[in-house]
Amino acid sequence: MADGSYIHADDFSSPQDGLSSRQEREKLIAGLEKFRSSTVRSAVQFAVTLTAYLATMTAMYLAFHLSIWLSMVLVLPAAGLVVRLFVIQHDCGHGAYFKSQRANEITGRLCSLVTFTPYAHWRRNHAKHHAAWNNLDKRDGGVDIYVTCLTVKEYSALSIIGRCFYRLSRHPIVTQLVIPPFVFLILFRTPFDTPKTWLKERRSVLLTNLCLAALMGLLIACLGWQAVLAVHLSVMVTASIVGIWMFAVQHRFEETEWLRDGEWNLARAALKGTSYFKLPPILQWFTGNIGFHHVHHLLPRVPNYQLQACHEILEMRSTQIRTLTLGDAWRAPNFALWNEAQGRMVPFPASRAPKSKA
């Protein structure tokens, strides 16, 4: 075992090494606890991002009355700012953005009016993801297809109709282009996959819908339904596609690792079940550093603006980190099945049924 200042992912790959998941994680993150939130820095980041978003949307509405195509020129930056505000909302949900939980709650709910994502409802469902991502024995049985997958053996055992349906539901056009807008615009308007006992989360959906209805109604009254439909729909569709793609590819790429429950631990799953998505600086800014996803899973209480610093320390310690380029991420949605024998994600087989016994 390497000492506490020089740790490799393989140092905790064996369940027989005598270390618990908590001990492994503590060794890995030693010295990184200082990277916590700064009230001033969080407030400034939120204010700058929200102001930029409001200014961009205002420019889109003004341009719409001159030319719809002139307005559409600003779709990408507006969508990027929605993604950045979603990352801020995500940090609030982890209690990472402000030291004050009340400040996190207020900021998260404000962001939800931009992201169309009920804050409390999403926060609790997202906690299930952090409890057991890439754990083959605790795969999510809900509607979120981005945090579960079949093994080659399980896929082979399906009927012909079952395999066709599964392939269709995991086709990149469906998962990356069709489902994201459906989730953010329609599914999040309902308390889907939510037990009746989750009263706070159900109220979150209702209150978010009421606030959004009031906001959209006011915009329609002032600017007309055509402008609101064209501007807001184009921005939200683009933001949802980019946001879910960013999330999905950092868990579902060729070299990711899915583990059985006896082998799974937080440290190993963070470094081998997620990735560092290396992006150009401008894209890293718009996506709120969420490309440092391995750090986020190791340290979910670290705010987005501290993730790069933690990543650089892990690199200095020669920690083995799985890195994705834009090219890797572009190909990632093609890897749809986990091959237990090969220890990697693989595409769907070309033949009618896979021959591997993984």
N, C-alpha and C positions, 0 to 999 in steps of 0.2 A: 504493500500500500504506500502510495506516495505521501509525503508529508502535507500538512495543511496548506502550504503555499504553492503546491504544484500537483494539481489533481487532474486526472483524466477520466473521461466518461467510463472507460473500462474498469476503473478502480471500484465501481460499484455494480458491475454487471452480474456478479455472482451472488445468488441468495444465500450461499453458504459462507460468506466472508465474515459473518459474525456481527455485522453492523446493521442497525435498523435504518429504515428510510429517514427518520428524523436525524440520526447521527450522520448519515451520508450527506444530507442536505446541509447540515450545520458546518461540516468541513468544507463543502463546496462554496458556500456563501460567506465564509469567514471574512470579515472586513468590509462586506458590502452593505451592512446594516445602516451605514451612514447615509446612504443614498435614499433619503426619504423626501417627503414633499416639503416645499417651501410655500408658505401662504402667499407671499408676494409674487413669487414666480408663477404659481398656479393662477392667481388672479389676473396677472398681466397676460399670460398665455390665453386664458379664456376670453378676456376682454378683446384682445387683438383678433383672435379667431372669429368671435361673434361679430365684431364690427366689420371685419373683412367680408364675412358671409352676407350681412345685411346690405353692405355697400354693393356687392356683386349682384345680389338679387334685385336691388333697386335699379342698377344699371340695366339688367336684363329686361325689367318691366318698362323702363323708359325707351330702350331700344326696340321693344316689341311694337310700339306704336309707329315706329319708322319702318321697320322691316323685321319679320319673324326670323329671317336668316341672320340678320345682324345680332339679334338677341341670342340665337343659338351658339354664336361664337363663344359666349361666356359659360356654356353648359359645363365644360370640363373643369374650369377653376371653381365654379359654384359647387359642383359635385365633390370635388376634392376637399372643399371646406366642410361639407356635410360629413364626409368620412372623418376629417380631423375632429369635428365636434362629437362624432360618435365615439371616437377613442377617448375623448375627455369624459363623456358620459360613462364609458366603460371603466375608466379609472375611478370615477366617483362610486360606481357600483362595488368596486373592490375596497372602498374606503381609503384609496391611495392618493387622491388628488388634494385633499385638504386634511389637516389634523382634526378639524371639527367635523363630526359626522353630520351635523345640521347643514353645514356649508356644502358637504358632498351631496346631501339630499336635494337642496335647493338648486345647485348647479346641474345635477343630473336631470332633474325635472325640467329645467329650462332647455337643456339640450334635447330632451325628448320631443319638444315641439318643433325642432328642426329635423330630427332623425326619424320622426313618426314611430318611435319605439317606446312603449310604456316602460318607464324606468324600473319600478319595483318588480313588475312581472318579468322583464328580461333579466334583471339582476339575479333573481332566485333561480331561474332556469339555467342561467350561465354558470352558477355555482356548481350545478351537477356536472357540467363539462370539466371544471377544474378538479373535481373529485376523482375522476377516473378516465381521463382522455387516453386513447390508444390502449385501453385495457380490454383484451378480447373476452374476458369473462364478465365484464360489466359494461357491455356496449349499450348505449342508449336505445331504449325501445320506443322512443317517441317519434315525432315527425322530423326531427333534425337529422337529415341523411348525411350531413357533413362531419359528424362525429362518430360514425359507425361504418363498418364495411363487412363484407362476407369474406371468408377464406376461400381459396380455390376449391377445397373439399366441400364446403357448404354450398358453393355455387354449383358444383357438379351434381350435388344431390337434389337440386331443384328439378321440377318438371320442365319440359320444353317451354311451356307457357310462362312458368315462373322465371326461367332464365331470360326469356324475351322481355318480360316486364321489368326485371331487374336491370337489364342492359339499357332499356329505354329510359328508366328513371335515373340512371347514372350517366347518360350521354352528356357530353360537355355542353351541348346546346341547351339541354334541359336544366342541368345543374348550374350552369354559369350565366345563362341568359333569360330563361323562363322563370325559374323558381325565385331568384332574388327579388324582383319587383313584386311578385305575388306575396312573398313573405312580408315585406315592409309596408306595402300598400293595403293588403287585404287580410292576411293571416294575423298580423299584429293588431288588427281591430277587434279581435276576439280573444277570449281567455283560453286559447287552445292548449291542450295538454296540461291543464291546470286543475288540480284537485279542488273540490268545492270548499275544503277547509282553508285554502289559501285566500282568505278574504281580502287582505291588504293588496295582494297581487291582482285580484279581480277588480278591486276598486281602482287600481292604477290604470287598467285598460279602459275602464269606463270614463274616468276623469281625463285621461289623455285624449280620448275620442271627443269628449265634449269641448275641450280646449281647442283641439284642431278644427272641429266644426265651426266654432265661433271665429277662429282666426281666418279660416278659408272663406267663411261667409262675409267677413269684413272686407277681405281682399277682393272678393267677387263684386261686392256692392260698390267698391271704389274703382276697380280696374276692369271689371268685366270677366265673365267666366272663360272666354276664349284665351285671354292673357294668362289667367291663373292656371288653366289646364295646360297650356303650352309650356309655360315657364316651370311651374312646380313639378309637373309630371316628368318632363325631360330631365330635370335635375335629380329627382328622386330615383328614377329608373337607372340613370347612369351611376349614381352614388351606391345604390344597392348592389349593382353588378360588380363594381370595383371593390366594395367593402367585403362582400361574401367571397369573392375570388381571393382577396388577400388572406382572409381567414382560412379558407379551405385548403389552398395550396401549401400552407405552412404546416399542415397536419397530414395531407394526403399527397405525398410525393414518393418517388421510387425508393429512396433510401430511408424513408421513415421506418419506425419499428413499432409493431404491435406486440404486446406481451400478455402472457397468461398471468392470472392474478398472483400466483406464487412468485413470479419474477418481477412483477411491476413494483416500482417505487418512484417517488416523486422526482428524485435526482436523475435517475436513468431515463424516465419518461420525458423529462424536460429537455435533456440533451440529445436523445435519440428519437423521440416521438414528435418533436417540433423542430423548427429551423430558424436560422438567421437568413432573412430575405434581404439580400444586398441590393439596395436601390440607389439611383442617382439622388443627390442631395435634395432636389426640388420635390421629387416623389416621396422621399423619406419625410420631408416636412409636412406635406399634405396628408400623409397617412399616419402622422403622429408617432413615428418611431415604432409602430406595431410590428415592423419587420424584425425587430429584436424579440421574436416571440419566445425563444428559448429562455431568455432572461425573465420575461414576464411570467412564464410558468414556474420558474424557480422562485421568483420574488414578486408575487402578485400585488404586494403593497408598495411597490416602487412605481412612482408616476412615470408617464411616458417620457418626459424630458430627462430622466435619469437613466434610462435603459441603455443608451449608448455607452455611458461611462462604465456601467457594470459590465457590459460586453467587452470593453477594451481591457478591463482587469482580468476577466476570464481568459482572454486571448494571451495576455502576458504570462498567465499561469500555465500556458500550453494546454488549456482545456480543449478537448476535441469537440468541435461545433459543426453541425451540419449546415452548410451554406447553400442557398439557392440563388441563382442569377435570374434575370428576367427570362432568359431562354429556358431554364429549368422550370420556372413557374408556368410558362406557356404550355409546356408539355405535361405538367403534373396532372391535370384532370383526366388524362388517358389512363393513369394507373388506378385501377378500380378494385382490385382483389388483392388480399394478403396471402402470399405463398409462404406457408410456415416452413416448408422444407428448404427454400432458398433464403428465407429471412428478408424478404423485400416485397414491395408492392409490384404487381404485374398488370398488364392490360388484359382485357377480356380475350380469351382464346379465339383464334381464327376459325377453328373447327366448331362443330355443333356443341360438343361437350369437351371440357378439358380433360387431358389424360393424366395430369399430375395427381398424385395422391397426397398432396400437402394437407 
